[in-house]
Amino acid sequence: MIIEKDVYTLNQFADLLSISKETLRRWDNSGKLKAKRNKINGYRYYTDEHLNVCQQLELFIPAKKEAINYVIPNKKYNSIELFAGAGGLALGFEKAGVEHVFLNEIDKWACETLRLNKSEWNISQDDIKNIDFTKYKDNIDIVTGGFPCQAFSYAGKKLGFDDARGTLFFEYARAIKETNPKICIGENVRGLLNHDNGKTLSGMISVLDELGYNVIPPKVLKAIHYNVPQKRERLVLVAVRKDIRTEYHYPYPNRKIFTIEDALKKGSLYNSDVPDSPGQIYPKRKKEILDMIPPGGYWRDLPINIQKEYMLKSFYLGGGKTGMARRISWDEPSLTLTCAPAQKQTERCHPDETRPFKVREYARIQTFPDDWEFSGSVSQQYKQIGNAVPVNLAKEIAYSVIDFLNRYYKEEESPKLIHELCGNHYQKAAGH
Protein backbone atom coordinates (compact mmCIF):
# COMPACT_ATOMS: atom_id res chain seq x y z
CA MET A 1 0.00 0.00 0.00
CA ILE A 2 1.35 3.41 -0.98
CA ILE A 3 1.03 6.11 1.70
CA GLU A 4 0.85 9.57 0.18
CA LYS A 5 2.76 12.37 1.83
CA ASP A 6 1.36 15.83 2.53
CA VAL A 7 -2.30 14.94 2.30
CA TYR A 8 -4.72 17.86 2.71
CA THR A 9 -8.40 17.71 3.60
CA LEU A 10 -10.94 19.76 1.67
CA ASN A 11 -10.90 22.36 4.46
CA GLN A 12 -7.11 22.57 4.57
CA PHE A 13 -6.68 22.86 0.82
CA ALA A 14 -9.35 25.54 0.58
CA ASP A 15 -7.48 27.50 3.24
CA LEU A 16 -4.19 27.15 1.36
CA LEU A 17 -5.79 28.71 -1.70
CA SER A 18 -7.85 31.20 0.35
CA ILE A 19 -11.02 30.08 -1.42
CA SER A 20 -14.22 28.46 -0.20
CA LYS A 21 -14.87 24.75 0.10
CA GLU A 22 -17.77 25.24 -2.30
CA THR A 23 -15.37 26.54 -4.96
CA LEU A 24 -13.14 23.50 -4.54
CA ARG A 25 -16.16 21.19 -4.85
CA ARG A 26 -17.23 23.04 -7.99
CA TRP A 27 -13.75 22.67 -9.50
CA ASP A 28 -13.81 18.98 -8.67
CA ASN A 29 -17.21 18.46 -10.27
CA SER A 30 -16.26 20.44 -13.39
CA GLY A 31 -12.89 18.73 -13.77
CA LYS A 32 -10.83 21.92 -13.28
CA LEU A 33 -9.12 20.40 -10.24
CA LYS A 34 -10.15 16.79 -9.60
CA ALA A 35 -9.88 15.75 -5.96
CA LYS A 36 -8.90 12.28 -4.83
CA ARG A 37 -11.39 10.26 -2.80
CA ASN A 38 -10.96 8.26 0.37
CA LYS A 39 -12.01 4.69 -0.52
CA ILE A 40 -13.63 4.14 2.88
CA ASN A 41 -15.76 7.26 3.39
CA GLY A 42 -15.62 8.97 -0.03
CA TYR A 43 -14.24 12.24 1.38
CA ARG A 44 -12.25 14.46 -0.98
CA TYR A 45 -8.56 15.00 -0.29
CA TYR A 46 -5.60 16.64 -2.03
CA THR A 47 -1.86 15.93 -2.37
CA ASP A 48 1.35 17.52 -3.66
CA GLU A 49 0.22 16.71 -7.20
CA HIS A 50 -2.62 19.17 -6.72
CA LEU A 51 -0.16 21.78 -5.41
CA ASN A 52 1.79 21.50 -8.66
CA VAL A 53 -1.39 21.90 -10.72
CA CYS A 54 -2.41 24.97 -8.72
CA GLN A 55 1.00 26.57 -9.21
CA GLN A 56 0.68 25.98 -12.97
CA LEU A 57 -2.74 27.67 -12.81
CA GLU A 58 -1.04 30.54 -10.92
CA LEU A 59 -3.20 30.04 -7.85
CA PHE A 60 -1.52 31.25 -4.67
CA ILE A 61 0.08 28.61 -2.48
CA PRO A 62 3.04 29.34 -0.18
CA ALA A 63 6.25 27.99 -1.68
CA LYS A 64 7.47 26.39 1.54
CA LYS A 65 5.68 23.93 3.79
CA GLU A 66 7.31 25.43 6.89
CA ALA A 67 8.91 28.77 6.08
CA ILE A 68 11.43 30.01 8.65
CA ASN A 69 11.54 33.76 9.22
CA TYR A 70 13.26 33.51 12.61
CA VAL A 71 16.34 35.69 12.98
CA ILE A 72 18.30 37.00 15.97
CA PRO A 73 18.94 40.78 16.24
CA ASN A 74 22.65 41.58 15.81
CA LYS A 75 22.24 44.57 18.14
CA LYS A 76 19.50 46.29 20.12
CA TYR A 77 16.74 47.63 17.90
CA ASN A 78 14.14 49.98 19.35
CA SER A 79 10.61 50.91 18.41
CA ILE A 80 7.85 53.44 18.95
CA GLU A 81 4.35 52.02 18.62
CA LEU A 82 1.28 54.15 17.96
CA PHE A 83 -2.38 53.08 18.31
CA ALA A 84 -1.08 50.15 20.39
CA GLY A 85 -4.47 48.70 21.37
CA ALA A 86 -4.27 45.64 23.62
CA GLY A 87 -0.69 44.92 22.56
CA GLY A 88 -0.85 42.27 19.83
CA LEU A 89 1.60 44.02 17.51
CA ALA A 90 3.85 45.23 20.35
CA LEU A 91 4.01 41.81 21.98
CA GLY A 92 4.84 40.11 18.69
CA PHE A 93 7.68 42.58 18.05
CA GLU A 94 9.01 42.12 21.58
CA LYS A 95 8.93 38.32 21.24
CA ALA A 96 11.04 38.71 18.09
CA GLY A 97 13.60 40.79 20.00
CA VAL A 98 12.61 44.45 19.48
CA GLU A 99 12.68 46.84 22.46
CA HIS A 100 9.86 49.38 22.81
CA VAL A 101 10.84 52.84 24.04
CA PHE A 102 7.35 54.36 23.82
CA LEU A 103 3.76 53.21 23.18
CA ASN A 104 0.70 55.36 22.69
CA GLU A 105 -2.97 54.38 23.01
CA ILE A 106 -5.98 56.54 23.81
CA ASP A 107 -8.42 53.83 24.94
CA LYS A 108 -8.60 53.52 28.73
CA TRP A 109 -9.17 49.76 28.91
CA ALA A 110 -6.52 48.91 26.34
CA CYS A 111 -4.01 51.00 28.30
CA GLU A 112 -4.95 49.17 31.49
CA THR A 113 -4.35 45.90 29.67
CA LEU A 114 -0.90 47.08 28.54
CA ARG A 115 0.07 48.23 32.04
CA LEU A 116 -1.29 45.06 33.62
CA ASN A 117 0.94 42.86 31.48
CA LYS A 118 3.94 45.09 30.80
CA SER A 119 4.50 47.53 33.63
CA GLU A 120 8.03 48.14 32.30
CA TRP A 121 6.76 49.56 29.00
CA ASN A 122 6.61 53.35 28.63
CA ILE A 123 2.88 53.67 27.92
CA SER A 124 1.15 56.97 27.18
CA GLN A 125 -2.64 57.12 27.52
CA ASP A 126 -3.28 60.28 25.56
CA ASP A 127 -4.60 61.65 22.30
CA ILE A 128 -1.74 61.30 19.83
CA LYS A 129 -2.30 64.91 18.76
CA ASN A 130 -0.90 66.03 22.13
CA ILE A 131 2.38 64.12 21.87
CA ASP A 132 5.71 65.68 20.90
CA PHE A 133 8.01 63.04 19.38
CA THR A 134 11.01 65.30 18.67
CA LYS A 135 12.97 64.08 21.71
CA TYR A 136 13.35 60.74 19.91
CA LYS A 137 14.78 62.34 16.77
CA ASP A 138 17.37 60.11 15.01
CA ASN A 139 17.36 57.62 17.89
CA ILE A 140 14.61 55.27 16.72
CA ASP A 141 14.92 52.27 14.40
CA ILE A 142 11.24 51.46 13.89
CA VAL A 143 7.89 53.27 14.09
CA THR A 144 4.81 51.06 13.92
CA GLY A 145 1.12 51.82 14.02
CA GLY A 146 -2.30 50.48 13.11
CA PHE A 147 -3.75 53.86 12.20
CA PRO A 148 -7.51 53.98 11.48
CA CYS A 149 -8.52 54.37 7.85
CA GLN A 150 -9.86 57.85 7.08
CA ALA A 151 -10.46 59.48 3.71
CA PHE A 152 -8.49 62.58 2.74
CA SER A 153 -9.67 65.76 1.08
CA TYR A 154 -7.84 66.11 -2.24
CA ALA A 155 -6.70 69.61 -3.06
CA GLY A 156 -4.53 68.60 -6.00
CA LYS A 157 -3.21 65.65 -7.96
CA LYS A 158 -0.62 64.72 -5.36
CA LEU A 159 -1.46 64.75 -1.67
CA GLY A 160 1.07 66.43 0.59
CA PHE A 161 1.84 66.17 4.29
CA ASP A 162 -0.25 69.23 5.20
CA ASP A 163 -3.21 67.94 3.16
CA ALA A 164 -3.52 64.96 5.52
CA ARG A 165 -4.18 67.19 8.57
CA GLY A 166 -7.19 66.21 10.62
CA THR A 167 -6.68 62.47 10.03
CA LEU A 168 -4.99 59.99 12.34
CA PHE A 169 -2.71 59.00 9.49
CA PHE A 170 -1.39 62.57 9.61
CA GLU A 171 -0.44 62.01 13.27
CA TYR A 172 1.29 58.75 12.31
CA ALA A 173 3.17 60.61 9.57
CA ARG A 174 4.03 63.44 11.98
CA ALA A 175 5.58 60.94 14.39
CA ILE A 176 7.70 59.64 11.51
CA LYS A 177 8.74 63.16 10.52
CA GLU A 178 9.70 64.06 14.10
CA THR A 179 11.64 60.84 14.84
CA ASN A 180 13.22 60.00 11.44
CA PRO A 181 13.21 56.19 11.91
CA LYS A 182 14.99 53.86 9.51
CA ILE A 183 11.82 51.91 8.74
CA CYS A 184 8.13 52.30 9.57
CA ILE A 185 5.40 49.69 9.52
CA GLY A 186 1.74 50.61 9.14
CA GLU A 187 -1.05 48.04 9.23
CA ASN A 188 -4.70 48.28 8.37
CA VAL A 189 -7.69 46.36 7.10
CA ARG A 190 -7.61 44.90 3.58
CA GLY A 191 -10.33 47.38 2.60
CA LEU A 192 -7.78 50.22 2.62
CA LEU A 193 -6.60 48.94 -0.78
CA ASN A 194 -9.85 50.07 -2.40
CA HIS A 195 -10.91 52.80 0.02
CA ASP A 196 -12.18 55.78 -2.01
CA ASN A 197 -11.19 53.91 -5.20
CA GLY A 198 -7.61 53.55 -3.98
CA LYS A 199 -7.12 57.30 -3.49
CA THR A 200 -6.70 57.03 0.29
CA LEU A 201 -3.81 54.57 0.02
CA SER A 202 -2.12 56.49 -2.81
CA GLY A 203 -2.44 59.62 -0.69
CA MET A 204 -0.71 57.92 2.23
CA ILE A 205 2.08 56.79 -0.06
CA SER A 206 2.59 60.31 -1.43
CA VAL A 207 2.76 61.74 2.11
CA LEU A 208 5.46 59.24 3.10
CA ASP A 209 7.30 59.99 -0.14
CA GLU A 210 7.29 63.71 0.72
CA LEU A 211 8.73 62.86 4.15
CA GLY A 212 11.69 61.09 2.54
CA TYR A 213 10.55 57.46 2.53
CA ASN A 214 10.29 54.86 -0.20
CA VAL A 215 7.13 52.78 0.23
CA ILE A 216 7.47 49.07 -0.51
CA PRO A 217 4.47 47.87 -2.59
CA PRO A 218 1.74 47.30 0.04
CA LYS A 219 0.86 43.67 0.66
CA VAL A 220 -2.08 41.85 2.21
CA LEU A 221 -0.77 39.21 4.63
CA LYS A 222 -3.06 36.27 5.42
CA ALA A 223 -2.70 35.34 9.08
CA ILE A 224 -3.24 31.62 8.38
CA HIS A 225 0.11 31.61 6.54
CA TYR A 226 1.92 32.98 9.62
CA ASN A 227 1.10 30.48 12.39
CA VAL A 228 -2.31 31.94 13.26
CA PRO A 229 -5.42 29.69 13.40
CA GLN A 230 -7.61 32.37 11.86
CA LYS A 231 -8.52 33.56 8.35
CA ARG A 232 -7.62 37.16 9.11
CA GLU A 233 -6.08 39.51 6.57
CA ARG A 234 -4.09 42.68 7.26
CA LEU A 235 -2.71 45.20 4.80
CA VAL A 236 0.89 46.04 5.64
CA LEU A 237 2.45 49.33 4.54
CA VAL A 238 6.26 49.41 4.85
CA ALA A 239 8.32 52.55 4.25
CA VAL A 240 12.14 52.76 4.25
CA ARG A 241 14.12 55.97 4.58
CA LYS A 242 15.40 57.08 1.15
CA ASP A 243 19.05 57.30 2.20
CA ILE A 244 18.99 53.56 3.01
CA ARG A 245 19.75 51.22 0.10
CA THR A 246 19.05 47.96 1.94
CA GLU A 247 16.06 46.10 0.51
CA TYR A 248 13.14 45.06 2.69
CA HIS A 249 11.45 41.68 2.13
CA TYR A 250 8.07 40.68 3.54
CA PRO A 251 8.06 37.56 5.76
CA TYR A 252 7.83 34.25 3.94
CA PRO A 253 4.38 32.61 4.11
CA ASN A 254 4.01 29.17 5.62
CA ARG A 255 2.07 26.26 4.12
CA LYS A 256 1.33 24.83 7.57
CA ILE A 257 -2.26 25.74 8.50
CA PHE A 258 -3.25 25.76 12.19
CA THR A 259 -6.84 24.96 13.13
CA ILE A 260 -9.30 25.59 15.95
CA GLU A 261 -8.17 22.29 17.47
CA ASP A 262 -4.58 23.61 17.48
CA ALA A 263 -5.80 26.81 19.13
CA LEU A 264 -7.96 25.31 21.87
CA LYS A 265 -6.34 21.97 22.63
CA LYS A 266 -2.88 20.87 23.70
CA GLY A 267 -0.60 20.46 20.70
CA SER A 268 2.07 22.16 18.62
CA LEU A 269 0.64 25.67 19.11
CA TYR A 270 -0.09 25.53 22.87
CA ASN A 271 1.20 23.08 25.48
CA SER A 272 -2.15 22.78 27.30
CA ASP A 273 -5.88 22.92 26.68
CA VAL A 274 -7.39 26.40 26.73
CA PRO A 275 -8.17 27.61 30.28
CA ASP A 276 -11.80 28.37 31.15
CA SER A 277 -12.99 31.97 31.12
CA PRO A 278 -16.13 34.09 30.92
CA GLY A 279 -17.97 34.47 27.65
CA GLN A 280 -21.14 35.72 26.04
CA ILE A 281 -24.16 33.52 25.27
CA TYR A 282 -26.71 33.41 22.47
CA PRO A 283 -30.36 34.39 22.99
CA LYS A 284 -32.69 31.39 23.40
CA ARG A 285 -34.12 31.29 19.85
CA LYS A 286 -30.74 31.89 18.25
CA LYS A 287 -29.29 28.98 20.23
CA GLU A 288 -32.15 26.75 19.11
CA ILE A 289 -31.38 27.59 15.48
CA LEU A 290 -27.61 27.23 15.80
CA ASP A 291 -28.11 23.85 17.49
CA MET A 292 -29.16 22.62 14.02
CA ILE A 293 -25.89 23.69 12.36
CA PRO A 294 -23.18 20.99 12.01
CA PRO A 295 -19.46 21.78 12.53
CA GLY A 296 -18.22 23.61 9.45
CA GLY A 297 -21.79 24.51 8.48
CA TYR A 298 -23.74 27.75 8.18
CA TRP A 299 -27.25 29.04 7.48
CA ARG A 300 -27.72 27.02 4.29
CA ASP A 301 -27.60 23.84 6.42
CA LEU A 302 -30.89 24.84 8.07
CA PRO A 303 -34.35 23.75 6.90
CA ILE A 304 -35.67 26.23 4.31
CA ASN A 305 -38.34 27.69 6.61
CA ILE A 306 -35.72 28.30 9.35
CA GLN A 307 -33.39 29.87 6.78
CA LYS A 308 -36.07 32.43 5.94
CA GLU A 309 -36.84 33.07 9.61
CA TYR A 310 -33.21 33.61 10.50
CA MET A 311 -31.97 35.47 7.43
CA LEU A 312 -35.04 37.70 6.91
CA LYS A 313 -34.42 40.01 3.92
CA SER A 314 -30.86 38.71 3.52
CA PHE A 315 -32.32 35.38 2.39
CA TYR A 316 -33.40 36.98 -0.89
CA LEU A 317 -30.17 38.89 -1.54
CA GLY A 318 -27.18 37.63 -3.53
CA GLY A 319 -23.87 36.41 -2.11
CA GLY A 320 -22.97 33.41 -0.01
CA LYS A 321 -23.02 35.18 3.40
CA THR A 322 -21.02 32.20 4.70
CA GLY A 323 -20.27 33.94 8.00
CA MET A 324 -23.91 33.93 9.10
CA ALA A 325 -25.08 31.22 11.50
CA ARG A 326 -21.56 29.79 11.18
CA ARG A 327 -20.26 26.96 13.34
CA ILE A 328 -16.49 26.47 13.05
CA SER A 329 -15.22 22.89 12.80
CA TRP A 330 -12.22 21.55 14.69
CA ASP A 331 -10.21 20.93 11.51
CA GLU A 332 -10.34 24.48 10.10
CA PRO A 333 -9.10 27.91 11.21
CA SER A 334 -11.58 30.39 12.60
CA LEU A 335 -13.09 33.05 10.40
CA THR A 336 -11.91 36.57 11.26
CA LEU A 337 -12.85 37.40 14.84
CA THR A 338 -15.01 40.46 15.39
CA CYS A 339 -15.42 42.72 18.43
CA ALA A 340 -18.79 41.22 19.37
CA PRO A 341 -18.92 37.41 19.03
CA ALA A 342 -22.70 37.00 19.51
CA GLN A 343 -23.90 39.56 16.97
CA LYS A 344 -25.83 38.44 13.92
CA GLN A 345 -24.02 38.03 10.58
CA THR A 346 -20.64 37.33 12.17
CA GLU A 347 -21.31 34.23 14.27
CA ARG A 348 -18.26 32.23 15.30
CA CYS A 349 -19.90 29.30 17.06
CA HIS A 350 -17.88 26.73 19.02
CA PRO A 351 -17.49 23.36 17.20
CA ASP A 352 -19.27 21.27 19.85
CA GLU A 353 -21.09 23.64 22.20
CA THR A 354 -23.68 26.08 20.89
CA ARG A 355 -22.10 29.30 22.16
CA PRO A 356 -19.65 31.96 21.01
CA PHE A 357 -15.97 31.43 21.73
CA LYS A 358 -15.08 32.52 25.27
CA VAL A 359 -12.59 35.28 26.09
CA ARG A 360 -9.56 32.98 26.48
CA GLU A 361 -10.56 31.07 23.36
CA TYR A 362 -10.75 34.37 21.49
CA ALA A 363 -7.30 35.27 22.80
CA ARG A 364 -5.82 31.95 21.66
CA ILE A 365 -7.28 32.33 18.18
CA GLN A 366 -5.41 35.67 18.10
CA THR A 367 -2.31 33.79 19.45
CA PHE A 368 -2.05 35.73 22.70
CA PRO A 369 -0.33 33.73 25.45
CA ASP A 370 -2.57 32.46 28.25
CA ASP A 371 -0.89 34.73 30.80
CA TRP A 372 -1.78 37.89 28.82
CA GLU A 373 -4.68 39.37 30.79
CA PHE A 374 -7.31 41.79 29.51
CA SER A 375 -8.90 44.61 31.54
CA GLY A 376 -12.49 45.81 31.61
CA SER A 377 -15.84 44.09 31.19
CA VAL A 378 -16.23 40.93 29.13
CA SER A 379 -17.50 43.08 26.25
CA GLN A 380 -14.44 45.33 26.53
CA GLN A 381 -12.15 42.31 26.52
CA TYR A 382 -13.77 40.89 23.38
CA LYS A 383 -13.40 44.30 21.73
CA GLN A 384 -9.69 44.57 22.58
CA ILE A 385 -8.94 41.04 21.36
CA GLY A 386 -11.04 41.39 18.22
CA ASN A 387 -9.23 44.60 17.24
CA ALA A 388 -5.74 43.24 17.87
CA VAL A 389 -3.10 42.18 15.37
CA PRO A 390 -2.50 38.43 15.92
CA VAL A 391 0.66 38.07 18.00
CA ASN A 392 2.23 35.40 15.79
CA LEU A 393 1.63 37.44 12.63
CA ALA A 394 3.24 40.45 14.33
CA LYS A 395 6.23 38.32 15.33
CA GLU A 396 6.79 37.13 11.74
CA ILE A 397 6.60 40.73 10.49
CA ALA A 398 9.08 41.73 13.19
CA TYR A 399 11.52 39.05 12.04
CA SER A 400 11.44 40.55 8.55
CA VAL A 401 12.18 43.99 10.01
CA ILE A 402 15.04 42.63 12.14
CA ASP A 403 16.49 40.90 9.08
CA PHE A 404 16.33 44.22 7.24
CA LEU A 405 18.06 46.08 10.10
CA ASN A 406 20.73 43.38 10.48
CA ARG A 407 21.62 43.71 6.80
CA TYR A 408 21.46 47.52 6.94
CA TYR A 409 23.90 47.83 9.84
CA LYS A 410 26.21 45.24 8.31
CA GLU A 411 26.30 47.21 5.06
CA GLU A 412 26.88 50.43 7.01
CA GLU A 413 29.76 48.99 9.03
CA SER A 414 31.56 47.29 6.13
CA PRO A 415 32.92 50.51 4.51
CA LYS A 416 33.98 51.79 7.94
CA LEU A 417 35.85 48.55 8.64
CA ILE A 418 37.56 48.66 5.23
CA HIS A 419 38.53 52.30 5.85
CA GLU A 420 39.99 51.44 9.27
CA LEU A 421 41.93 48.48 7.89
CA CYS A 422 43.29 50.58 5.04
CA GLY A 423 44.21 53.34 7.49
CA ASN A 424 46.07 50.93 9.76
CA HIS A 425 47.89 49.44 6.78
CA TYR A 426 48.93 52.93 5.57
CA GLN A 427 50.22 53.85 9.05
CA LYS A 428 52.31 50.66 9.28
CA ALA A 429 53.70 51.21 5.80
CA ALA A 430 54.60 54.80 6.64
CA GLY A 431 56.38 53.62 9.80
CA HIS A 432 58.82 51.52 7.80
C-alpha positions, -999 to 999 in steps of 0.1 A, spaced: 0 0 0 14 34 -10 10 61 17 9 96 2 28 124 18 14 158 25 -23 149 23 -47 179 27 -84 177 36 -109 198 17 -109 224 45 -71 226 46 -67 229 8 -94 255 6 -75 275 32 -42 271 14 -58 287 -17 -78 312 3 -110 301 -14 -142 285 -2 -149 247 1 -178 252 -23 -154 265 -50 -131 235 -45 -162 212 -48 -172 230 -80 -137 227 -95 -138 190 -87 -172 185 -103 -163 204 -134 -129 187 -138 -108 219 -133 -91 204 -102 -101 168 -96 -99 158 -60 -89 123 -48 -114 103 -28 -110 83 4 -120 47 -5 -136 41 29 -158 73 34 -156 90 0 -142 122 14 -123 145 -10 -86 150 -3 -56 166 -20 -19 159 -24 14 175 -37 2 167 -72 -26 192 -67 -2 218 -54 18 215 -87 -14 219 -107 -24 250 -87 10 266 -92 7 260 -130 -27 277 -128 -10 305 -109 -32 300 -79 -15 312 -47 1 286 -25 30 293 -2 63 280 -17 75 264 15 57 239 38 73 254 69 89 288 61 114 300 86 115 338 92 133 335 126 163 357 130 183 370 160 189 408 162 226 416 158 222 446 181 195 463 201 167 476 179 141 500 193 106 509 184 79 534 190 43 520 186 13 541 180 -24 531 183 -11 501 204 -45 487 214 -43 456 236 -7 449 226 -9 423 198 16 440 175 38 452 203 40 418 220 48 401 187 77 426 181 90 421 216 89 383 212 110 387 181 136 408 200 126 444 195 127 468 225 99 494 228 108 528 240 74 544 238 38 532 232 7 554 227 -30 544 230 -60 565 238 -84 538 249 -86 535 287 -92 498 289 -65 489 263 -40 510 283 -50 492 315 -43 459 297 -9 471 285 1 482 320 -13 451 336 9 429 315 39 451 308 45 475 336 80 481 323 68 496 290 66 533 286 29 537 279 11 570 272 -26 571 275 -33 603 256 -46 617 223 -17 613 198 -23 649 188 -9 660 221 24 641 219 57 657 209 80 630 194 110 653 187 130 641 217 134 607 199 148 623 168 174 601 150 174 576 179 146 553 167 149 523 144 112 515 139 79 533 141 48 511 139 11 518 140 -23 505 131 -37 539 122 -75 540 115 -85 544 78 -99 578 71 -105 595 37 -85 626 27 -97 658 11 -78 661 -22 -67 696 -31 -45 686 -60 -32 656 -80 -6 647 -54 -15 648 -17 11 664 6 18 662 43 -3 692 52 -32 679 32 -35 650 55 -42 672 86 -72 662 106 -67 625 100 -50 600 123 -27 590 95 -14 626 96 -4 620 133 13 588 123 32 606 96 40 634 120 56 609 144 77 596 115 87 632 105 97 641 141 116 608 148 132 600 114 132 562 119 150 539 95 118 519 87 81 523 96 54 497 95 17 506 91 -10 480 92 -47 483 84 -77 464 71 -76 449 36 -103 474 26 -78 502 26 -66 489 -8 -98 501 -24 -109 528 0 -122 558 -20 -112 539 -52 -76 536 -40 -71 573 -35 -67 570 3 -38 546 0 -21 565 -28 -24 596 -7 -7 579 22 21 568 -1 26 603 -14 28 617 21 55 592 31 73 600 -1 73 637 7 87 629 41 117 611 25 106 575 25 103 549 -2 71 528 2 75 491 -5 45 479 -26 17 473 0 9 437 7 -21 418 22 -8 392 46 -31 363 54 -27 353 91 -32 316 84 1 316 65 19 330 96 11 305 124 -23 319 133 -54 297 134 -76 324 119 -85 336 84 -76 372 91 -61 395 66 -41 427 73 -27 452 48 9 460 56 25 493 45 63 494 48 83 526 42 121 528 43 141 560 46 154 571 12 191 573 22 190 536 30 198 512 1 191 480 19 161 461 5 131 451 27 115 417 21 81 407 35 81 376 58 78 343 39 44 326 41 40 292 56 21 263 41 13 248 76 -23 257 85 -33 258 122 -68 250 131 -93 256 160 -82 223 175 -46 236 175 -58 268 191 -80 253 219 -63 220 226 -29 209 237 -6 205 207 21 222 186 6 257 191 -1 255 229 12 231 255 -21 228 273 -59 229 267 -74 264 267 -82 276 303 -118 284 312 -130 320 311 -161 341 309 -180 345 276 -211 357 260 -242 335 253 -267 334 225 -304 344 230 -327 314 234 -341 313 199 -307 319 183 -293 290 202 -322 268 191 -314 276 155 -276 272 158 -281 238 175 -292 226 140 -259 237 124 -232 210 120 -195 218 125 -182 236 94 -218 245 85 -237 278 82 -272 290 75 -277 270 43 -276 238 64 -309 248 81 -343 237 69 -357 262 43 -383 277 66 -357 283 93 -334 299 68 -361 324 59 -368 331 96 -332 336 105 -320 355 74 -350 377 69 -344 400 39 -309 387 35 -323 354 24 -334 370 -9 -302 389 -15 -272 376 -35 -239 364 -21 -230 334 0 -230 352 34 -210 322 47 -203 339 80 -239 339 91 -251 312 115 -216 298 112 -203 270 133 -165 265 130 -152 229 128 -122 215 147 -102 209 115 -103 245 101 -91 279 112 -116 304 126 -131 330 104 -119 366 113 -129 374 148 -150 405 154 -154 427 184 -188 412 194 -189 374 190 -227 370 195 -239 396 170 -258 384 139 -240 380 106 -206 373 122 -213 342 143 -183 322 153 -199 293 171 -179 267 190 -175 234 172 -193 213 199 -211 236 222 -237 261 209 -221 293 222 -196 320 210 -160 314 217 -151 325 253 -126 353 261 -96 330 265 -106 311 234 -107 344 215 -73 353 228 -58 320 217 -73 323 182 -54 357 181 -23 338 194 -20 357 227 -3 337 255 -26 325 283 -9 347 308 -18 379 288 -47 394 308 -73 418 295 -89 446 315 -125 458 316 -158 441 312 -162 409 291 -175 431 262 -144 453 265 -122 423 265 -138 409 234 -134 443 217 -97 446 226 -89 410 214 -110 414 182 -92 446 172 -57 432 179 -31 422 154 -25 384 159 7 381 180 22 354 158 16 374 126 32 405 143 62 383 153 68 371 117 66 407 105 91 417 132 115 391 120 114 405 85 122 440 100 150 426 121 165 409 91 163 442 72 181 461 101 207 434 105 216 437 68 215 475 69 239 478 98 262 452 83 263 472 51 269 504 70 298 490 90 316 473 61 329 505 45 340 518 79 358 485 86 376 487 52 385 523 59 400 514 93 419 485 79 433 506 50 442 533 75 461 509 98 479 494 68 489 529 56 502 539 90 523 507 93 537 512 58 546 548 66 564 536 98 588 515 78 
